[in-house]
Amino acid sequence: MANVTVSPARAGPVEIAIQLETVDELPLTAKAVSVTLRDAQSGGGTQTFQATRGSDDQWYVRTSMNAPGRWMLGLGISLSETDSVNIESPILIK
């Protein structure tokens, strides 16, 4: 499971914080995390960023959301050399 916070949730500079958890809601250790953003309304503008692990075991990306509206946020989570998980969910940017 991934808890993702986009702050502030409006167009312009944002910070994306990602907290990974197991099904038992315990911290999940990952080797790497990437974040992909795609403008769901126009279908274009896909950007992928490598997240940075913070000292609090969360992952962070700083970027800019150039337009309000519905976006698709995807996570690429690398658990080991051979095991990875991809998650995608819509988000709303004001």
OpenMM code with the backbone's topology and positions (N, CA, C; nanometers):
from openmm import Vec3, app, unit

residues = "MET ALA ASN VAL THR VAL SER PRO ALA ARG ALA GLY PRO VAL GLU ILE ALA ILE GLN LEU GLU THR VAL ASP GLU LEU PRO LEU THR ALA LYS ALA VAL SER VAL THR LEU ARG ASP ALA GLN SER GLY GLY GLY THR GLN THR PHE GLN ALA THR ARG GLY SER ASP ASP GLN TRP TYR VAL ARG THR SER MET ASN ALA PRO GLY ARG TRP MET LEU GLY LEU GLY ILE SER LEU SER GLU THR ASP SER VAL ASN ILE GLU SER PRO ILE LEU ILE LYS".split()
positions = [
    Vec3(0.0852, -0.1159, 0.0000),
    Vec3(0.0000, 0.0000, 0.0000),
    Vec3(0.0904, 0.1230, 0.0000),
    Vec3(0.0409, 0.2293, -0.0618),
    Vec3(0.1151, 0.3542, -0.0664),
    Vec3(0.0236, 0.4687, -0.0245),
    Vec3(0.0697, 0.5464, 0.0706),
    Vec3(0.0012, 0.6695, 0.1092),
    Vec3(0.0756, 0.7826, 0.0396),
    Vec3(0.0054, 0.8538, -0.0487),
    Vec3(0.0674, 0.9591, -0.1285),
    Vec3(0.0009, 1.0917, -0.0944),
    Vec3(0.0842, 1.1925, -0.0669),
    Vec3(0.0351, 1.3270, -0.0384),
    Vec3(0.0982, 1.4232, -0.1379),
    Vec3(0.0145, 1.4997, -0.2084),
    Vec3(0.0612, 1.6053, -0.2980),
    Vec3(0.0293, 1.7364, -0.2287),
    Vec3(0.1340, 1.8148, -0.2001),
    Vec3(0.1133, 1.9350, -0.1207),
    Vec3(0.1875, 2.0531, -0.1823),
    Vec3(0.1213, 2.1654, -0.2049),
    Vec3(-0.0227, 2.1826, -0.2004),
    Vec3(-0.0853, 2.1201, -0.3245),
    Vec3(-0.2110, 2.0882, -0.3185),
    Vec3(-0.2797, 2.0202, -0.4292),
    Vec3(-0.3346, 2.1221, -0.5285),
    Vec3(-0.2460, 2.2070, -0.5782),
    Vec3(-0.2861, 2.3071, -0.6770),
    Vec3(-0.1725, 2.3224, -0.7777),
    Vec3(-0.2050, 2.3818, -0.8913),
    Vec3(-0.1049, 2.4011, -0.9960),
    Vec3(0.0100, 2.4862, -0.9431),
    Vec3(0.1299, 2.4530, -0.9852),
    Vec3(0.2505, 2.5217, -0.9406),
    Vec3(0.3436, 2.4229, -0.8731),
    Vec3(0.4431, 2.4728, -0.7998),
    Vec3(0.5383, 2.3851, -0.7322),
    Vec3(0.4685, 2.2980, -0.6270),
    Vec3(0.5013, 2.1687, -0.6260),
    Vec3(0.4428, 2.0755, -0.5294),
    Vec3(0.5521, 1.9822, -0.4767),
    Vec3(0.5222, 1.9250, -0.3607),
    Vec3(0.6043, 1.8168, -0.3074),
    Vec3(0.5151, 1.6937, -0.2980),
    Vec3(0.5633, 1.5822, -0.3481),
    Vec3(0.4914, 1.4553, -0.3411),
    Vec3(0.5630, 1.3692, -0.2392),
    Vec3(0.4908, 1.3309, -0.1332),
    Vec3(0.5461, 1.2453, -0.0275),
    Vec3(0.4801, 1.1081, -0.0379),
    Vec3(0.5613, 1.0028, -0.0321),
    Vec3(0.5118, 0.8661, -0.0477),
    Vec3(0.5554, 0.7838, 0.0717),
    Vec3(0.4580, 0.7241, 0.1382),
    Vec3(0.4846, 0.6341, 0.2503),
    Vec3(0.4390, 0.4951, 0.2070),
    Vec3(0.5307, 0.3995, 0.2058),
    Vec3(0.5003, 0.2636, 0.1629),
    Vec3(0.4747, 0.1753, 0.2841),
    Vec3(0.3717, 0.0897, 0.2733),
    Vec3(0.3352, 0.0003, 0.3835),
    Vec3(0.3038, -0.1390, 0.3306),
    Vec3(0.3241, -0.2394, 0.4165),
    Vec3(0.2828, -0.3761, 0.3857),
    Vec3(0.1322, -0.3861, 0.4081),
    Vec3(0.0741, -0.5025, 0.3771),
    Vec3(-0.0693, -0.5227, 0.4006),
    Vec3(-0.1021, -0.5184, 0.5500),
    Vec3(-0.0015, -0.5385, 0.6360),
    Vec3(-0.0199, -0.5298, 0.7809),
    Vec3(0.0042, -0.3887, 0.8327),
    Vec3(0.0172, -0.2913, 0.7406),
    Vec3(0.0403, -0.1498, 0.7719),
    Vec3(0.1726, -0.1256, 0.8439),
    Vec3(0.2721, -0.2091, 0.8136),
    Vec3(0.4080, -0.1894, 0.8624),
    Vec3(0.4890, -0.1233, 0.7520),
    Vec3(0.5953, -0.0498, 0.7862),
    Vec3(0.6756, 0.0148, 0.6826),
    Vec3(0.7311, -0.0876, 0.5828),
    Vec3(0.7263, -0.0534, 0.4556),
    Vec3(0.7780, -0.1382, 0.3488),
    Vec3(0.9066, -0.0762, 0.2958),
    Vec3(1.0132, -0.1543, 0.2935),
    Vec3(1.1412, -0.1064, 0.2440),
    Vec3(1.1496, -0.1307, 0.0943),
    Vec3(1.1822, -0.0263, 0.0212),
    Vec3(1.1979, -0.0359, -0.1238),
    Vec3(1.3395, 0.0059, -0.1613),
    Vec3(1.3874, -0.0465, -0.2731),
    Vec3(1.5195, -0.0080, -0.3235),
    Vec3(1.5123, 0.1249, -0.3984),
    Vec3(1.4004, 0.1479, -0.4685),
    Vec3(1.3832, 0.2707, -0.5464),
    Vec3(1.2350, 0.2935, -0.5715),
    Vec3(1.1993, 0.4207, -0.5884),
    Vec3(1.0614, 0.4588, -0.6203),
    Vec3(1.0658, 0.5656, -0.7293),
    Vec3(0.9830, 0.5470, -0.8317),
    Vec3(0.9678, 0.6506, -0.9344),
    Vec3(0.8228, 0.6975, -0.9353),
    Vec3(0.8035, 0.8224, -0.9744),
    Vec3(0.6706, 0.8821, -0.9840),
    Vec3(0.6494, 0.9284, -1.1275),
    Vec3(0.5376, 0.8859, -1.1862),
    Vec3(0.5016, 0.9280, -1.3209),
    Vec3(0.3737, 1.0101, -1.3133),
    Vec3(0.3746, 1.1268, -1.3751),
    Vec3(0.2584, 1.2148, -1.3799),
    Vec3(0.2157, 1.2307, -1.5251),
    Vec3(0.0845, 1.2140, -1.5498),
    Vec3(0.0300, 1.2298, -1.6846),
    Vec3(-0.0984, 1.3098, -1.6753),
    Vec3(-0.1107, 1.4117, -1.7587),
    Vec3(-0.2317, 1.4931, -1.7645),
    Vec3(-0.3435, 1.4068, -1.8237),
    Vec3(-0.4379, 1.3642, -1.7406),
    Vec3(-0.5446, 1.2725, -1.7836),
    Vec3(-0.6440, 1.3401, -1.8772),
    Vec3(-0.6567, 1.4715, -1.8686),
    Vec3(-0.7525, 1.5428, -1.9530),
    Vec3(-0.7026, 1.5540, -2.0964),
    Vec3(-0.5749, 1.5881, -2.1128),
    Vec3(-0.5216, 1.6045, -2.2483),
    Vec3(-0.4578, 1.4762, -2.3002),
    Vec3(-0.4246, 1.3835, -2.2070),
    Vec3(-0.3615, 1.2582, -2.2471),
    Vec3(-0.2135, 1.2705, -2.2749),
    Vec3(-0.1591, 1.3881, -2.2621),
    Vec3(-0.0168, 1.4083, -2.2910),
    Vec3(0.0582, 1.4573, -2.1707),
    Vec3(0.1796, 1.4988, -2.1942),
    Vec3(0.2590, 1.5578, -2.0888),
    Vec3(0.3073, 1.4617, -1.9822),
    Vec3(0.3477, 1.3401, -2.0195),
    Vec3(0.3949, 1.2429, -1.9209),
    Vec3(0.5357, 1.2787, -1.8748),
    Vec3(0.5549, 1.2803, -1.7423),
    Vec3(0.6853, 1.3064, -1.6818),
    Vec3(0.7117, 1.1993, -1.5769),
    Vec3(0.8358, 1.1496, -1.5709),
    Vec3(0.8740, 1.0510, -1.4696),
    Vec3(0.9910, 1.1053, -1.3893),
    Vec3(0.9827, 1.0886, -1.2572),
    Vec3(1.0838, 1.1386, -1.1648),
    Vec3(1.1299, 1.0265, -1.0726),
    Vec3(1.2568, 1.0256, -1.0375),
    Vec3(1.3067, 0.9329, -0.9362),
    Vec3(1.2857, 0.9991, -0.8005),
    Vec3(1.2206, 0.9291, -0.7097),
    Vec3(1.1982, 0.9818, -0.5755),
    Vec3(1.3254, 0.9652, -0.4924),
    Vec3(1.3386, 1.0517, -0.3938),
    Vec3(1.4509, 1.0476, -0.3014),
    Vec3(1.4014, 1.0004, -0.1650),
    Vec3(1.4723, 0.9053, -0.1054),
    Vec3(1.4331, 0.8555, 0.0268),
    Vec3(1.4752, 0.9573, 0.1335),
    Vec3(1.3788, 0.9924, 0.2198),
    Vec3(1.4070, 1.0838, 0.3295),
    Vec3(1.4525, 1.0089, 0.4536),
    Vec3(1.4955, 1.0806, 0.5531),
    Vec3(1.5416, 1.0188, 0.6776),
    Vec3(1.4274, 0.9530, 0.7546),
    Vec3(1.3035, 0.9867, 0.7191),
    Vec3(1.1863, 0.9299, 0.7857),
    Vec3(1.1303, 0.8087, 0.7106),
    Vec3(1.2092, 0.7504, 0.6194),
    Vec3(1.1706, 0.6346, 0.5373),
    Vec3(1.0555, 0.6636, 0.4419),
    Vec3(1.0247, 0.7894, 0.4207),
    Vec3(0.9307, 0.8260, 0.3159),
    Vec3(1.0124, 0.8626, 0.1923),
    Vec3(0.9449, 0.8648, 0.0785),
    Vec3(1.0073, 0.9021, -0.0478),
    Vec3(0.9492, 1.0356, -0.0925),
    Vec3(1.0331, 1.1191, -0.1570),
    Vec3(0.9899, 1.2542, -0.1931),
    Vec3(1.0269, 1.2898, -0.3366),
    Vec3(0.9378, 1.3665, -0.4004),
    Vec3(0.9632, 1.4265, -0.5309),
    Vec3(0.9173, 1.5709, -0.5231),
    Vec3(0.9999, 1.6615, -0.5703),
    Vec3(0.9597, 1.8021, -0.5846),
    Vec3(0.9534, 1.8314, -0.7334),
    Vec3(0.8391, 1.8867, -0.7745),
    Vec3(0.8192, 1.9176, -0.9158),
    Vec3(0.7174, 2.0300, -0.9269),
    Vec3(0.6721, 2.0539, -1.0468),
    Vec3(0.5697, 2.1553, -1.0695),
    Vec3(0.4574, 2.0937, -1.1509),
    Vec3(0.3357, 2.1129, -1.1053),
    Vec3(0.2162, 2.0710, -1.1790),
    Vec3(0.1753, 2.1925, -1.2611),
    Vec3(0.1886, 2.1822, -1.3940),
    Vec3(0.1721, 2.3012, -1.4770),
    Vec3(0.0288, 2.3392, -1.5080),
    Vec3(-0.0692, 2.2539, -1.4708),
    Vec3(-0.2093, 2.2877, -1.5003),
    Vec3(-0.3017, 2.2209, -1.3994),
    Vec3(-0.4110, 2.2864, -1.3646),
    Vec3(-0.5096, 2.2216, -1.2785),
    Vec3(-0.5853, 2.1144, -1.3560),
    Vec3(-0.6546, 2.0279, -1.2838),
    Vec3(-0.7373, 1.9262, -1.3477),
    Vec3(-0.7058, 1.7867, -1.2962),
    Vec3(-0.7530, 1.6879, -1.3701),
    Vec3(-0.7338, 1.5474, -1.3327),
    Vec3(-0.6025, 1.4973, -1.3930),
    Vec3(-0.5195, 1.4404, -1.3064),
    Vec3(-0.3913, 1.3833, -1.3443),
    Vec3(-0.3889, 1.2368, -1.3038),
    Vec3(-0.3077, 1.1584, -1.3725),
    Vec3(-0.2804, 1.0210, -1.3309),
    Vec3(-0.1422, 1.0201, -1.2668),
    Vec3(-0.1364, 0.9649, -1.1455),
    Vec3(-0.0105, 0.9534, -1.0731),
    Vec3(0.0237, 0.8052, -1.0656),
    Vec3(0.1385, 0.7698, -1.1178),
    Vec3(0.1836, 0.6312, -1.1149),
    Vec3(0.3073, 0.6174, -1.0290),
    Vec3(0.3157, 0.5057, -0.9562),
    Vec3(0.4342, 0.4743, -0.8769),
    Vec3(0.4980, 0.3485, -0.9321),
    Vec3(0.6273, 0.3530, -0.9499),
    Vec3(0.7060, 0.2350, -0.9834),
    Vec3(0.7907, 0.2032, -0.8622),
    Vec3(0.7616, 0.0930, -0.7961),
    Vec3(0.8285, 0.0595, -0.6699),
    Vec3(0.9160, -0.0626, -0.6925),
    Vec3(1.0461, -0.0450, -0.6770),
    Vec3(1.1413, -0.1544, -0.6920),
    Vec3(1.1699, -0.2121, -0.5532),
    Vec3(1.1294, -0.3382, -0.5319),
    Vec3(1.1476, -0.4031, -0.4021),
    Vec3(1.2797, -0.4789, -0.3941),
    Vec3(1.3251, -0.5327, -0.5073),
    Vec3(1.4518, -0.6051, -0.5153),
    Vec3(1.4983, -0.5991, -0.6604),
    Vec3(1.6064, -0.6681, -0.6910),
    Vec3(1.6570, -0.6699, -0.8280),
    Vec3(1.5564, -0.7300, -0.9255),
    Vec3(1.4706, -0.8210, -0.8766),
    Vec3(1.3791, -0.8925, -0.9654),
    Vec3(1.2314, -0.8693, -0.9348),
    Vec3(1.1998, -0.7930, -0.8305),
    Vec3(1.0605, -0.7754, -0.7891),
    Vec3(1.0237, -0.6274, -0.7864),
    Vec3(0.9181, -0.5933, -0.8605),
    Vec3(0.8717, -0.4545, -0.8613),
    Vec3(0.7195, -0.4517, -0.8678),
    Vec3(0.6640, -0.3362, -0.8297),
    Vec3(0.5197, -0.3155, -0.8275),
    Vec3(0.4914, -0.1817, -0.8943),
    Vec3(0.3863, -0.1767, -0.9757),
    Vec3(0.3421, -0.0524, -1.0376),
    Vec3(0.1992, -0.0236, -0.9930),
    Vec3(0.1758, 0.1004, -0.9524),
    Vec3(0.0441, 0.1446, -0.9045),
    Vec3(0.0103, 0.2726, -0.9789),
    Vec3(-0.1178, 0.2901, -1.0146),
    Vec3(-0.1608, 0.4130, -1.0792),
    Vec3(-0.2964, 0.4548, -1.0236),
    Vec3(-0.3134, 0.5860, -1.0013),
    Vec3(-0.4379, 0.6365, -0.9476),
    Vec3(-0.4583, 0.7806, -0.9951),
    Vec3(-0.5844, 0.8210, -1.0162),
    Vec3(-0.6098, 0.9607, -1.0530),
    Vec3(-0.5964, 1.0520, -0.9315),
    Vec3(-0.5523, 1.1744, -0.9560),
    Vec3(-0.5484, 1.2779, -0.8530),
    Vec3(-0.6092, 1.4039, -0.9129),
    Vec3(-0.6560, 1.4946, -0.8283),
    Vec3(-0.7157, 1.6194, -0.8735),
    Vec3(-0.6300, 1.7350, -0.8254),
    Vec3(-0.5867, 1.8175, -0.9189),
    Vec3(-0.5073, 1.9365, -0.8880),
    Vec3(-0.5936, 2.0579, -0.9147),
    Vec3(-0.6049, 2.1465, -0.8152),
    Vec3(-0.6883, 2.2678, -0.8290),
    Vec3(-0.6113, 2.3818, -0.8918),
] * unit.nanometer
topology = app.Topology()
chain = topology.addChain("A")
for resn in residues:
    res = topology.addResidue(resn, chain)
    for name in ("N", "CA", "C"):
        topology.addAtom(name, app.Element.getBySymbol(name[0]), res)
